[in-house]
Amino acid sequence: MSQSHNFGNSGDDNATLGRQSEPQNLRRHSELALTSFVMSIIAMILIVGMVIWSSLASDRLQPNAAGDVQPFIATGVLMVCGFLFLSIIGTFLGLIDLVLPNRKKVFALLGFTLNLSTLVANALLGFVGGVFGHLANMMRPFK
């Protein structure tokens, strides 16, 4: 009659190492959601950078100002392209992660909402700016 003594161990490796075993159905944050959220933060930083850059470049773009304006314009275009790329990709990553099962939805919802809101806000600002620019040109007296 052979008896084996376990001395409090259940045979589980995690218990022998002092770690508690995690349940198998634990929901966790997805890499897609975190990537979408980080992309939204970087896109917002690029928007703030574009505002600061445009205020710095406005002095150089005056008709009487001497200097080369091409680096300012090229940098601004790169910031706009970077912002659009990050926001569009981040929106799709957040949307994809929102429909995946067994994941926490906090960062997916934050990333999707922030990316989509920055895209919509900039589209609306561009539309309103275009309308007011057109109205200003229409109200200008003919020469």
C-alpha positions in Angstrom: 0.0 0.0 0.0 1.8 3.0 -1.3 0.7 6.4 -0.2 2.0 9.5 -1.7 2.1 12.6 0.5 1.4 15.9 -1.2 2.1 18.2 1.7 -0.3 20.9 0.7 0.7 20.9 -3.0 -2.0 20.2 -5.5 0.5 19.3 -8.1 0.0 22.6 -9.9 3.3 24.3 -10.9 1.8 27.8 -10.3 1.0 26.8 -6.7 4.5 25.5 -6.1 6.0 28.8 -7.3 3.8 30.9 -5.1 1.7 32.2 -8.0 -2.0 32.0 -8.2 -3.5 30.4 -11.2 -5.5 32.7 -13.5 -8.9 31.7 -14.8 -8.8 30.7 -18.5 -11.8 33.0 -19.4 -10.2 36.2 -18.1 -10.8 39.1 -20.5 -7.8 41.2 -21.3 -7.0 44.3 -23.3 -6.2 43.7 -26.9 -3.1 44.9 -28.6 -5.3 46.4 -31.4 -7.2 48.5 -28.8 -4.0 49.8 -27.2 -2.6 50.6 -30.7 -5.7 52.4 -31.7 -5.6 54.5 -28.5 -1.9 55.3 -28.8 -2.5 56.3 -32.5 -5.2 58.7 -31.4 -2.9 60.3 -28.8 -0.1 60.7 -31.4 -2.6 62.1 -33.9 -3.7 64.7 -31.4 -0.1 65.6 -30.7 0.4 66.1 -34.4 -2.7 68.4 -34.6 -1.3 70.5 -31.8 2.1 70.5 -33.6 0.3 71.6 -36.8 -1.3 74.6 -35.0 2.0 75.6 -33.5 3.8 75.1 -36.8 1.3 77.1 -38.7 1.6 80.0 -36.3 5.4 79.9 -36.8 5.1 79.6 -40.5 2.6 82.5 -40.8 5.4 85.0 -40.4 7.3 83.5 -43.2 4.4 83.3 -45.6 3.9 87.1 -45.7 4.3 88.6 -49.2 7.2 90.9 -48.2 9.0 88.4 -46.0 12.3 87.2 -47.2 13.2 83.5 -46.8 12.4 80.1 -48.1 8.9 78.9 -47.3 9.2 75.4 -48.8 10.5 73.7 -45.7 7.5 75.1 -43.7 5.0 74.0 -46.2 6.6 70.5 -46.6 6.6 69.9 -42.9 3.0 71.0 -42.6 2.0 68.6 -45.4 3.9 65.8 -43.7 2.1 66.5 -40.4 -1.3 66.5 -42.1 -0.6 63.3 -43.9 0.7 61.7 -40.7 -2.3 62.8 -38.8 -4.7 61.5 -41.4 -2.9 58.2 -41.8 -2.8 57.6 -38.0 -6.4 58.6 -37.5 -7.8 56.5 -40.3 -5.8 53.4 -39.3 -6.6 53.9 -35.6 -10.3 54.2 -36.4 -10.3 50.9 -38.2 -8.2 49.2 -35.5 -10.6 50.4 -32.8 -13.6 49.3 -34.8 -12.2 45.8 -35.4 -11.4 45.4 -31.8 -14.9 46.5 -30.7 -16.4 43.5 -32.5 -13.9 40.9 -31.2 -15.3 38.8 -28.4 -13.7 38.2 -25.0 -11.8 41.5 -24.9 -12.1 44.5 -22.7 -13.6 47.3 -24.7 -12.3 50.4 -22.8 -9.3 51.2 -25.0 -11.0 50.1 -28.2 -13.9 52.5 -27.5 -11.5 55.3 -26.5 -9.3 54.8 -29.6 -12.2 54.5 -32.0 -14.0 57.5 -30.5 -11.0 59.8 -30.3 -9.8 58.9 -33.8 -13.2 59.3 -35.4 -13.9 62.5 -33.6 -10.6 64.1 -34.7 -11.3 63.0 -38.3 -14.9 64.4 -38.2 -13.8 67.6 -36.4 -11.1 68.3 -39.0 -13.4 67.5 -41.9 -16.0 70.0 -40.5 -13.4 72.6 -39.9 -12.2 72.2 -43.5 -15.7 72.4 -44.8 -16.6 75.5 -42.7 -13.3 77.2 -43.7 -14.0 76.5 -47.3 -17.5 77.9 -47.1 -16.4 81.0 -45.3 -13.5 81.5 -47.7 -15.8 81.2 -50.6 -18.2 83.7 -49.0 -15.4 86.1 -48.3 -14.3 86.0 -52.0 -17.9 86.6 -53.1 -18.2 89.7 -50.9 -15.0 91.2 -52.1 -15.6 94.1 -54.4 -14.6 93.7 -58.0 -11.6 95.5 -59.3 
